[in-house]
Amino acid sequence: MENNFQKNQDFMQENQRVMMERQIQMQNEMRERMMAQSIARSREMFTWVASFYLIASLAMIRGYRTTKKPTILAPLLPLTFGVGYQADLSYGNKINRIKTEAENILMFERDLIESPLGLPTISTLDVGRLKQAEETKYHSATRPDQ
């Protein structure tokens, strides 16, 4: 009987380990899909921003040639930075720089990402749950019948 109990316990531990590995793998795959979708979204946005930039630049250059006023070219500077940022995000190595900075924060600046009041405990969750149940009971008791 003791042998069966030990086998059952070992089986349950192995089952829990496999379930945990599957959960971790599933969460990682979901994260990767979300990142791929985010990169695809920024690439799609880049095509629109770059098209606008090209058309606006041509219009500003044409306006400058006809009026000879350099102020017409002034919007080119911020537009160039915007398109450059979007290009770096979409096709450059900005994602890698963001990941590197995130790793630095996780390794050397943990205090920036800590939750206020620390991690919740079972007792604080139970206190909140009971408080919410009491408030719900109070509101349902004071609400007139409909």
Contacts in CASP RR format, 6 or more apart in sequence:
PFRMAT RR
TARGET T0000
AUTHOR 0000-0000-0000
METHOD contacts of the structure
MODEL  1
MENNFQKNQDFMQENQRVMMERQIQMQNEMRERMMAQSIARSREMFTWVA
SFYLIASLAMIRGYRTTKKPTILAPLLPLTFGVGYQADLSYGNKINRIKT
EAENILMFERDLIESPLGLPTISTLDVGRLKQAEETKYHSATRPDQ
35 95 0 8 1.000
39 90 0 8 1.000
39 95 0 8 1.000
42 86 0 8 1.000
42 89 0 8 1.000
42 90 0 8 1.000
43 90 0 8 1.000
43 91 0 8 1.000
45 86 0 8 1.000
45 90 0 8 1.000
46 83 0 8 1.000
46 86 0 8 1.000
46 87 0 8 1.000
46 89 0 8 1.000
46 90 0 8 1.000
46 91 0 8 1.000
49 82 0 8 1.000
49 83 0 8 1.000
49 86 0 8 1.000
50 83 0 8 1.000
50 86 0 8 1.000
50 87 0 8 1.000
53 79 0 8 1.000
53 80 0 8 1.000
53 83 0 8 1.000
56 75 0 8 1.000
56 79 0 8 1.000
57 76 0 8 1.000
57 79 0 8 1.000
60 72 0 8 1.000
60 73 0 8 1.000
60 75 0 8 1.000
60 76 0 8 1.000
61 73 0 8 1.000
63 72 0 8 1.000
64 70 0 8 1.000
64 72 0 8 1.000
64 73 0 8 1.000
88 94 0 8 1.000
89 95 0 8 1.000
105 112 0 8 1.000
105 113 0 8 1.000
106 113 0 8 1.000
END
